[in-house]
């Protein structure tokens, strides 16, 4: 008689948008998103004010 049972690994559902701390893929996704928001805001400040980011905040 042959054994027809199969052992399968359980399916683990991970939320890629979850807020997790440490060096996890979720943390790196959030890091990239926040970096894109910061970079875009710096470009928009330069476009609309005509000054650099440091000049706009009075640091230069």
PDB file of N, CA, C and O in Angstrom:
ATOM      1  N   UNK A   1       0.839  -1.169   0.000  1.00  0.00           N
ATOM      2  CA  UNK A   1       0.000   0.000   0.000  1.00  0.00           C
ATOM      3  C   UNK A   1       0.894   1.245   0.000  1.00  0.00           C
ATOM      4  O   UNK A   1       1.906   1.295   0.699  1.00  0.00           O
ATOM      5  N   UNK A   2       0.509   2.230  -0.783  1.00  0.00           N
ATOM      6  CA  UNK A   2       1.293   3.458  -0.856  1.00  0.00           C
ATOM      7  C   UNK A   2       0.688   4.509   0.061  1.00  0.00           C
ATOM      8  O   UNK A   2      -0.519   4.537   0.302  1.00  0.00           O
ATOM      9  N   UNK A   3       1.560   5.370   0.562  1.00  0.00           N
ATOM     10  CA  UNK A   3       1.116   6.452   1.455  1.00  0.00           C
ATOM     11  C   UNK A   3       0.747   7.656   0.597  1.00  0.00           C
ATOM     12  O   UNK A   3       1.609   8.206  -0.089  1.00  0.00           O
ATOM     13  N   UNK A   4      -0.501   8.073   0.620  1.00  0.00           N
ATOM     14  CA  UNK A   4      -0.959   9.185  -0.220  1.00  0.00           C
ATOM     15  C   UNK A   4      -1.132  10.472   0.564  1.00  0.00           C
ATOM     16  O   UNK A   4      -1.618  11.460   0.014  1.00  0.00           O
ATOM     17  N   UNK A   5      -0.748  10.489   1.833  1.00  0.00           N
ATOM     18  CA  UNK A   5      -0.888  11.722   2.610  1.00  0.00           C
ATOM     19  C   UNK A   5       0.282  12.635   2.316  1.00  0.00           C
ATOM     20  O   UNK A   5       1.422  12.190   2.188  1.00  0.00           O
ATOM     21  N   UNK A   6      -0.012  13.890   2.214  1.00  0.00           N
ATOM     22  CA  UNK A   6       1.028  14.888   1.949  1.00  0.00           C
ATOM     23  C   UNK A   6       1.132  15.823   3.140  1.00  0.00           C
ATOM     24  O   UNK A   6       0.131  16.201   3.748  1.00  0.00           O
ATOM     25  N   UNK A   7       2.344  16.180   3.453  1.00  0.00           N
ATOM     26  CA  UNK A   7       2.581  17.135   4.524  1.00  0.00           C
ATOM     27  C   UNK A   7       2.845  18.489   3.873  1.00  0.00           C
ATOM     28  O   UNK A   7       3.790  18.646   3.101  1.00  0.00           O
ATOM     29  N   UNK A   8       2.003  19.455   4.193  1.00  0.00           N
ATOM     30  CA  UNK A   8       2.178  20.791   3.634  1.00  0.00           C
ATOM     31  C   UNK A   8       2.434  21.779   4.757  1.00  0.00           C
ATOM     32  O   UNK A   8       1.963  21.610   5.882  1.00  0.00           O
ATOM     33  N   UNK A   9       3.177  22.795   4.430  1.00  0.00           N
ATOM     34  CA  UNK A   9       3.468  23.847   5.406  1.00  0.00           C
ATOM     35  C   UNK A   9       2.249  24.760   5.527  1.00  0.00           C
ATOM     36  O   UNK A   9       1.550  24.991   4.541  1.00  0.00           O
ATOM     37  N   UNK A  10       1.995  25.270   6.709  1.00  0.00           N
ATOM     38  CA  UNK A  10       0.860  26.187   6.859  1.00  0.00           C
ATOM     39  C   UNK A  10       1.124  27.504   6.127  1.00  0.00           C
ATOM     40  O   UNK A  10       2.260  27.972   6.048  1.00  0.00           O
ATOM     41  N   UNK A  11       0.074  28.076   5.609  1.00  0.00           N
ATOM     42  CA  UNK A  11       0.179  29.353   4.904  1.00  0.00           C
ATOM     43  C   UNK A  11       0.205  30.458   5.944  1.00  0.00           C
ATOM     44  O   UNK A  11      -0.702  30.582   6.767  1.00  0.00           O
ATOM     45  N   UNK A  12       1.261  31.257   5.892  1.00  0.00           N
ATOM     46  CA  UNK A  12       1.403  32.362   6.840  1.00  0.00           C
ATOM     47  C   UNK A  12       1.104  33.653   6.090  1.00  0.00           C
ATOM     48  O   UNK A  12       1.795  34.004   5.133  1.00  0.00           O
ATOM     49  N   UNK A  13       0.085  34.340   6.530  1.00  0.00           N
ATOM     50  CA  UNK A  13      -0.307  35.604   5.910  1.00  0.00           C
ATOM     51  C   UNK A  13       0.349  36.749   6.665  1.00  0.00           C
ATOM     52  O   UNK A  13       0.096  36.936   7.856  1.00  0.00           O
ATOM     53  N   UNK A  14       1.180  37.507   5.988  1.00  0.00           N
ATOM     54  CA  UNK A  14       1.823  38.661   6.623  1.00  0.00           C
ATOM     55  C   UNK A  14       1.289  39.930   5.980  1.00  0.00           C
ATOM     56  O   UNK A  14       1.110  40.003   4.764  1.00  0.00           O
ATOM     57  N   UNK A  15       1.044  40.902   6.796  1.00  0.00           N
ATOM     58  CA  UNK A  15       0.571  42.189   6.320  1.00  0.00           C
ATOM     59  C   UNK A  15       1.779  43.037   5.986  1.00  0.00           C
ATOM     60  O   UNK A  15       2.529  43.421   6.884  1.00  0.00           O
ATOM     61  N   UNK A  16       1.985  43.338   4.715  1.00  0.00           N
ATOM     62  CA  UNK A  16       3.157  44.096   4.293  1.00  0.00           C
ATOM     63  C   UNK A  16       3.080  45.556   4.710  1.00  0.00           C
ATOM     64  O   UNK A  16       4.086  46.265   4.670  1.00  0.00           O
ATOM     65  N   UNK A  17       1.886  46.018   5.113  1.00  0.00           N
ATOM     66  CA  UNK A  17       1.736  47.397   5.554  1.00  0.00           C
ATOM     67  C   UNK A  17       1.741  47.525   7.070  1.00  0.00           C
ATOM     68  O   UNK A  17       1.530  48.620   7.592  1.00  0.00           O
ATOM     69  N   UNK A  18       1.977  46.443   7.780  1.00  0.00           N
ATOM     70  CA  UNK A  18       1.986  46.483   9.244  1.00  0.00           C
ATOM     71  C   UNK A  18       3.165  47.316   9.736  1.00  0.00           C
ATOM     72  O   UNK A  18       4.224  47.357   9.110  1.00  0.00           O
ATOM     73  N   UNK A  19       2.960  47.966  10.853  1.00  0.00           N
ATOM     74  CA  UNK A  19       4.006  48.806  11.437  1.00  0.00           C
ATOM     75  C   UNK A  19       4.798  47.944  12.411  1.00  0.00           C
ATOM     76  O   UNK A  19       4.351  47.692  13.530  1.00  0.00           O
ATOM     77  N   UNK A  20       5.978  47.491  11.984  1.00  0.00           N
ATOM     78  CA  UNK A  20       6.811  46.637  12.820  1.00  0.00           C
ATOM     79  C   UNK A  20       8.165  47.287  12.987  1.00  0.00           C
ATOM     80  O   UNK A  20       8.664  47.950  12.078  1.00  0.00           O
ATOM     81  N   UNK A  21       8.756  47.094  14.149  1.00  0.00           N
ATOM     82  CA  UNK A  21      10.052  47.690  14.443  1.00  0.00           C
ATOM     83  C   UNK A  21      11.164  46.682  14.171  1.00  0.00           C
ATOM     84  O   UNK A  21      10.930  45.474  14.149  1.00  0.00           O
ATOM     85  N   UNK A  22      12.368  47.189  13.967  1.00  0.00           N
ATOM     86  CA  UNK A  22      13.511  46.320  13.706  1.00  0.00           C
ATOM     87  C   UNK A  22      13.789  46.236  12.213  1.00  0.00           C
ATOM     88  O   UNK A  22      13.171  46.938  11.413  1.00  0.00           O
ATOM     89  N   UNK A  23      14.713  45.383  11.857  1.00  0.00           N
ATOM     90  CA  UNK A  23      15.088  45.216  10.459  1.00  0.00           C
ATOM     91  C   UNK A  23      14.188  44.171   9.809  1.00  0.00           C
ATOM     92  O   UNK A  23      14.588  43.026   9.597  1.00  0.00           O
ATOM     93  N   UNK A  24      12.983  44.585   9.503  1.00  0.00           N
ATOM     94  CA  UNK A  24      12.011  43.714   8.864  1.00  0.00           C
ATOM     95  C   UNK A  24      11.656  44.298   7.507  1.00  0.00           C
ATOM     96  O   UNK A  24      11.845  45.494   7.283  1.00  0.00           O
ATOM     97  N   UNK A  25      11.148  43.483   6.606  1.00  0.00           N
ATOM     98  CA  UNK A  25      10.727  44.031   5.309  1.00  0.00           C
ATOM     99  C   UNK A  25       9.666  45.113   5.451  1.00  0.00           C
ATOM    100  O   UNK A  25       9.645  46.064   4.669  1.00  0.00           O
ATOM    101  N   UNK A  26       8.782  44.981   6.442  1.00  0.00           N
ATOM    102  CA  UNK A  26       7.749  45.998   6.635  1.00  0.00           C
ATOM    103  C   UNK A  26       8.366  47.335   7.038  1.00  0.00           C
ATOM    104  O   UNK A  26       7.928  48.388   6.576  1.00  0.00           O
ATOM    105  N   UNK A  27       9.382  47.292   7.900  1.00  0.00           N
ATOM    106  CA  UNK A  27      10.036  48.527   8.327  1.00  0.00           C
ATOM    107  C   UNK A  27      10.754  49.196   7.150  1.00  0.00           C
ATOM    108  O   UNK A  27      10.769  50.422   7.047  1.00  0.00           O
ATOM    109  N   UNK A  28      11.340  48.403   6.277  1.00  0.00           N
ATOM    110  CA  UNK A  28      12.026  48.967   5.119  1.00  0.00           C
ATOM    111  C   UNK A  28      11.041  49.576   4.128  1.00  0.00           C
ATOM    112  O   UNK A  28      11.347  50.580   3.485  1.00  0.00           O
ATOM    113  N   UNK A  29       9.871  48.979   4.003  1.00  0.00           N
ATOM    114  CA  UNK A  29       8.838  49.558   3.121  1.00  0.00           C
ATOM    115  C   UNK A  29       8.404  50.911   3.656  1.00  0.00           C
ATOM    116  O   UNK A  29       8.295  51.874   2.896  1.00  0.00           O
ATOM    117  N   UNK A  30       8.150  50.995   4.981  1.00  0.00           N
ATOM    118  CA  UNK A  30       7.757  52.279   5.569  1.00  0.00           C
ATOM    119  C   UNK A  30       8.884  53.301   5.483  1.00  0.00           C
ATOM    120  O   UNK A  30       8.629  54.487   5.273  1.00  0.00           O
ATOM    121  N   UNK A  31      10.124  52.855   5.644  1.00  0.00           N
ATOM    122  CA  UNK A  31      11.263  53.761   5.536  1.00  0.00           C
ATOM    123  C   UNK A  31      11.318  54.364   4.131  1.00  0.00           C
ATOM    124  O   UNK A  31      11.547  55.563   3.978  1.00  0.00           O
ATOM    125  N   UNK A  32      11.113  53.552   3.129  1.00  0.00           N
ATOM    126  CA  UNK A  32      11.116  54.047   1.753  1.00  0.00           C
ATOM    127  C   UNK A  32       9.977  55.006   1.476  1.00  0.00           C
ATOM    128  O   UNK A  32      10.158  56.013   0.791  1.00  0.00           O
ATOM    129  N   UNK A  33       8.803  54.696   2.005  1.00  0.00           N
ATOM    130  CA  UNK A  33       7.652  55.577   1.792  1.00  0.00           C
ATOM    131  C   UNK A  33       7.875  56.944   2.435  1.00  0.00           C
ATOM    132  O   UNK A  33       7.603  57.976   1.821  1.00  0.00           O
ATOM    133  N   UNK A  34       8.366  56.945   3.663  1.00  0.00           N
ATOM    134  CA  UNK A  34       8.595  58.216   4.359  1.00  0.00           C
ATOM    135  C   UNK A  34       9.730  59.007   3.705  1.00  0.00           C
ATOM    136  O   UNK A  34       9.686  60.237   3.676  1.00  0.00           O
ATOM    137  N   UNK A  35      10.736  58.322   3.187  1.00  0.00           N
ATOM    138  CA  UNK A  35      11.819  59.012   2.476  1.00  0.00           C
ATOM    139  C   UNK A  35      11.293  59.664   1.198  1.00  0.00           C
ATOM    140  O   UNK A  35      11.697  60.777   0.859  1.00  0.00           O
ATOM    141  N   UNK A  36      10.395  58.981   0.489  1.00  0.00           N
ATOM    142  CA  UNK A  36       9.820  59.568  -0.723  1.00  0.00           C
ATOM    143  C   UNK A  36       8.988  60.798  -0.400  1.00  0.00           C
ATOM    144  O   UNK A  36       9.027  61.785  -1.134  1.00  0.00           O
ATOM    145  N   UNK A  37       8.235  60.747   0.697  1.00  0.00           N
ATOM    146  CA  UNK A  37       7.434  61.913   1.108  1.00  0.00           C
ATOM    147  C   UNK A  37       8.355  63.077   1.456  1.00  0.00           C
ATOM    148  O   UNK A  37       8.086  64.212   1.064  1.00  0.00           O
ATOM    149  N   UNK A  38       9.426  62.816   2.180  1.00  0.00           N
ATOM    150  CA  UNK A  38      10.370  63.872   2.545  1.00  0.00           C
ATOM    151  C   UNK A  38      11.065  64.475   1.341  1.00  0.00           C
ATOM    152  O   UNK A  38      11.234  65.692   1.262  1.00  0.00           O
ATOM    153  N   UNK A  39      11.465  63.637   0.406  1.00  0.00           N
ATOM    154  CA  UNK A  39      12.142  64.138  -0.788  1.00  0.00           C
ATOM    155  C   UNK A  39      11.197  64.974  -1.636  1.00  0.00           C
ATOM    156  O   UNK A  39      11.583  66.023  -2.152  1.00  0.00           O
ATOM    157  N   UNK A  40       9.960  64.512  -1.781  1.00  0.00           N
ATOM    158  CA  UNK A  40       8.975  65.266  -2.553  1.00  0.00           C
ATOM    159  C   UNK A  40       8.662  66.603  -1.893  1.00  0.00           C
ATOM    160  O   UNK A  40       8.509  67.611  -2.583  1.00  0.00           O
ATOM    161  N   UNK A  41       8.564  66.626  -0.568  1.00  0.00           N
ATOM    162  CA  UNK A  41       8.277  67.892   0.110  1.00  0.00           C
ATOM    163  C   UNK A  41       9.439  68.869  -0.038  1.00  0.00           C
ATOM    164  O   UNK A  41       9.213  70.073  -0.158  1.00  0.00           O
ATOM    165  N   UNK A  42      10.674  68.379  -0.031  1.00  0.00           N
ATOM    166  CA  UNK A  42      11.820  69.264  -0.236  1.00  0.00           C
ATOM    167  C   UNK A  42      11.804  69.862  -1.638  1.00  0.00           C
ATOM    168  O   UNK A  42      12.111  71.042  -1.811  1.00  0.00           O
ATOM    169  N   UNK A  43      11.453  69.067  -2.630  1.00  0.00           N
ATOM    170  CA  UNK A  43      11.373  69.580  -4.004  1.00  0.00           C
ATOM    171  C   UNK A  43      10.250  70.606  -4.129  1.00  0.00           C
ATOM    172  O   UNK A  43      10.426  71.636  -4.779  1.00  0.00           O
ATOM    173  N   UNK A  44       9.100  70.335  -3.515  1.00  0.00           N
ATOM    174  CA  UNK A  44       7.982  71.281  -3.600  1.00  0.00           C
ATOM    175  C   UNK A  44       8.290  72.595  -2.891  1.00  0.00           C
ATOM    176  O   UNK A  44       7.877  73.657  -3.357  1.00  0.00           O
ATOM    177  N   UNK A  45       9.007  72.539  -1.776  1.00  0.00           N
ATOM    178  CA  UNK A  45       9.402  73.765  -1.087  1.00  0.00           C
ATOM    179  C   UNK A  45      10.313  74.597  -1.976  1.00  0.00           C
ATOM    180  O   UNK A  45      10.167  75.817  -2.049  1.00  0.00           O
ATOM    181  N   UNK A  46      11.252  73.943  -2.654  1.00  0.00           N
ATOM    182  CA  UNK A  46      12.147  74.674  -3.546  1.00  0.00           C
ATOM    183  C   UNK A  46      11.396  75.267  -4.727  1.00  0.00           C
ATOM    184  O   UNK A  46      11.684  76.390  -5.141  1.00  0.00           O
ATOM    185  N   UNK A  47      10.439  74.531  -5.274  1.00  0.00           N
ATOM    186  CA  UNK A  47       9.697  75.038  -6.431  1.00  0.00           C
ATOM    187  C   UNK A  47       8.812  76.224  -6.065  1.00  0.00           C
ATOM    188  O   UNK A  47       8.782  77.216  -6.794  1.00  0.00           O
ATOM    189  N   UNK A  48       8.100  76.140  -4.964  1.00  0.00           N
ATOM    190  CA  UNK A  48       7.132  77.177  -4.630  1.00  0.00           C
ATOM    191  C   UNK A  48       7.735  78.376  -3.911  1.00  0.00           C
ATOM    192  O   UNK A  48       7.193  79.477  -4.006  1.00  0.00           O
ATOM    193  N   UNK A  49       8.842  78.194  -3.192  1.00  0.00           N
ATOM    194  CA  UNK A  49       9.418  79.325  -2.470  1.00  0.00           C
ATOM    195  C   UNK A  49      10.579  79.975  -3.218  1.00  0.00           C
ATOM    196  O   UNK A  49      10.918  81.127  -2.950  1.00  0.00           O
ATOM    197  N   UNK A  50      11.181  79.260  -4.140  1.00  0.00           N
ATOM    198  CA  UNK A  50      12.329  79.816  -4.860  1.00  0.00           C
ATOM    199  C   UNK A  50      13.608  79.783  -4.038  1.00  0.00           C
ATOM    200  O   UNK A  50      14.618  80.352  -4.453  1.00  0.00           O
ATOM    201  N   UNK A  51      13.588  79.143  -2.902  1.00  0.00           N
ATOM    202  CA  UNK A  51      14.761  79.025  -2.031  1.00  0.00           C
ATOM    203  C   UNK A  51      15.081  77.553  -1.831  1.00  0.00           C
ATOM    204  O   UNK A  51      14.248  76.676  -2.061  1.00  0.00           O
ATOM    205  N   UNK A  52      16.309  77.309  -1.398  1.00  0.00           N
ATOM    206  CA  UNK A  52      16.657  75.953  -1.028  1.00  0.00           C
ATOM    207  C   UNK A  52      16.006  75.574   0.292  1.00  0.00           C
ATOM    208  O   UNK A  52      15.468  76.429   0.995  1.00  0.00           O
ATOM    209  N   UNK A  53      16.057  74.303   0.622  1.00  0.00           N
ATOM    210  CA  UNK A  53      15.396  73.821   1.836  1.00  0.00           C
ATOM    211  C   UNK A  53      16.011  74.443   3.085  1.00  0.00           C
ATOM    212  O   UNK A  53      15.280  74.851   3.988  1.00  0.00           O
ATOM    213  N   UNK A  54      17.324  74.524   3.155  1.00  0.00           N
ATOM    214  CA  UNK A  54      17.975  75.101   4.332  1.00  0.00           C
ATOM    215  C   UNK A  54      17.733  76.601   4.439  1.00  0.00           C
ATOM    216  O   UNK A  54      17.594  77.129   5.543  1.00  0.00           O
ATOM    217  N   UNK A  55      17.681  77.290   3.300  1.00  0.00           N
ATOM    218  CA  UNK A  55      17.368  78.720   3.316  1.00  0.00           C
ATOM    219  C   UNK A  55      15.922  78.954   3.754  1.00  0.00           C
ATOM    220  O   UNK A  55      15.627  79.909   4.473  1.00  0.00           O
ATOM    221  N   UNK A  56      15.042  78.088   3.319  1.00  0.00           N
ATOM    222  CA  UNK A  56      13.623  78.222   3.658  1.00  0.00           C
ATOM    223  C   UNK A  56      13.425  78.113   5.184  1.00  0.00           C
ATOM    224  O   UNK A  56      12.604  78.834   5.751  1.00  0.00           O
ATOM    225  N   UNK A  57      14.159  77.233   5.834  1.00  0.00           N
ATOM    226  CA  UNK A  57      14.044  77.069   7.282  1.00  0.00           C
ATOM    227  C   UNK A  57      14.946  78.027   8.049  1.00  0.00           C
ATOM    228  O   UNK A  57      14.958  78.011   9.280  1.00  0.00           O
ATOM    229  N   UNK A  58      15.712  78.872   7.328  1.00  0.00           N
ATOM    230  CA  UNK A  58      16.556  79.870   7.991  1.00  0.00           C
ATOM    231  C   UNK A  58      17.837  79.315   8.574  1.00  0.00           C
ATOM    232  O   UNK A  58      18.392  79.888   9.512  1.00  0.00           O
ATOM    233  N   UNK A  59      18.306  78.221   8.040  1.00  0.00           N
ATOM    234  CA  UNK A  59      19.538  77.633   8.556  1.00  0.00           C
ATOM    235  C   UNK A  59      20.781  78.099   7.823  1.00  0.00           C
ATOM    236  O   UNK A  59      21.894  77.862   8.291  1.00  0.00           O
ATOM    237  N   UNK A  60      20.619  78.748   6.696  1.00  0.00           N
ATOM    238  CA  UNK A  60      21.757  79.323   5.966  1.00  0.00           C
ATOM    239  C   UNK A  60      21.622  80.817   5.846  1.00  0.00           C
ATOM    240  O   UNK A  60      22.487  81.470   5.262  1.00  0.00           O
TER     241      UNK A  60
END
